[in-house]
Amino acid sequence: METIIATIRPVHLGNIRSGKKEFEIRKTLPAPLKIGHPVRCLCCESGSGGQIKAEFIIDKAHIETLDGLLRRNNGNIDPWAYINGTCVQWKFLCDYMRNRPLQPIYFWHISNMIDYCNTKGYRMRNISEFGLKRPPQSWQFVKEA
């Protein structure tokens, strides 16, 4: 199984760790997912100096667009409404996508989450263990240390 390190904001990582967030939203998709292979995702909390605090398996992904989401909601979405399973508001999603209505949005499905801080037998890791000097802008493939 391929492994990636993804940089995730503290609020989103907290929602992933608590189980509230079912999907991570990204503008790109790791190639193995395109052909149906799961990917292991190590979660580097942004602003933490490269600490990896959790991991999960991306077992599948689906593609959306702002236009498609709007059409399914009859052209009316409250800017402060949360997109199901993402813990992200419509306004934030539009800003993230720079209001490009037809650009693909990838919803990575989160499964088998392990919280390194609260699960016996696991420890927080650092990106340096994977040969990285700084966290990736979004995500990148790594070799297991």
N, C-alpha and C positions, 0 to 999 in steps of 0.2 A: 504494500500500500504506500502511495506517495504521501509525503508529509510537507505541510506548508506552515509558515509562521505568519499570522495575520495580526496587524496592529489594530487594537480595538479600544475605543474610548472607555474610560472607567464606568460611566453610567450604563453603557451597553454591556460591558463585561459583567457588571453586577446583575443585570437582568438575565444574562445567559446563565450565570452561576446559580441564580435563584430559580431558574426554570421558567421564568415569565416570557422569555424571548425564544421563539421557535425558529425564527429565520434571521440570518445575517444578510444584510443587503450590500451588494457590491456591483461595480460597473463591469467587472470581468469574471470569468469562470475558469478555474483550473482545468486544463485539458482532459485529465482522466474522467472528470465528471461528464464531459461531453459524450463520452462513450459508455457511461453507466458505471464507472468504477468509483468507489468511495475514496475520500481523501481525509487524512488525519490533519486536523487544524490545531496548532499550538497557539494559544492566545497571549499575545504580548500586550500588556496594558500600556496605553500611551501615557507618557509622562512619568513612567515608573523606572526609567533608566535601563530598560531592556528586560524587565522581569516577565517571565512566562508564568501565569498564575492559574491557567486551566487549559484543558484541551477538549475537543469534541470531534466527532466524525461527521463529515458532510456526506450523508448517504445519498442525497439526490438534490437537485436544484430545479427550479422552474423560472421561466423567463416572462417578464411583464414589460409593459411600457407605461408611461404616464397616461398616454392617450387611451390605452386599453383599460386601465384602472378607472379612468374617468367615464368611459362609455358604459362599463358595467355598473356604474353608480349613477346612471342617467345624467351625466354631466354636472353633477352636484356633489362635491365633497367639502365638508367643513374643513378649513385650513388647519384647525387644531385637532381634527379627528385622527385617531391612531389607526395605522394600517394593521389589519389583523395579523397577530402573531409576531410582529416586528418591534413593538414598543417604540415606534417611530411615527411622528405626526406627518400628515400629508404635506404641510408647509415645509418641513425639514427635507422630506423626500424630493419635493420640487426643487428646493435650493441645491441639494446634493446632485441632482441630475441636471442642474443649470437650466431648468425649464425646457429641456429638449424632449418633446412629447413622444418621439418615435425611437429614442435611444434605448437599447435593451437594459433592463434592470434584472440582475440575477438574485434570486432569493435562495440562499444556501440553507438547506434544511439541517438543523442542529440535532444530533442524536448522540447518545452515549457520552454525555458531558461528565468530565472528571474535574472537580475543583481541587487543585493542588494544595490549597491552603487548609482545607477541611477534610481531606480524605486520607486515612491512615495508609502509610506505605508510599505516599507521594511527597515530593518536595518542590518548592518553587525552583524554577530553573532560570538561566540567563541566556540571552541570545548569543553571548560569546561562546557558549558550549557548542554552538552550531556554526562557528566561524564567522559570525556577523559582528561588525563593529557598531552598527546602529540599527534600530528597528526599521523594517521595510515601510515605505510610504503607505502601502495598502497590504500586500501579502507577497510572499515569494517562496519558492520551493527550497527545501533544505534536505541535507542528508542527516540521518539520525546519528547522534554523537555516540 
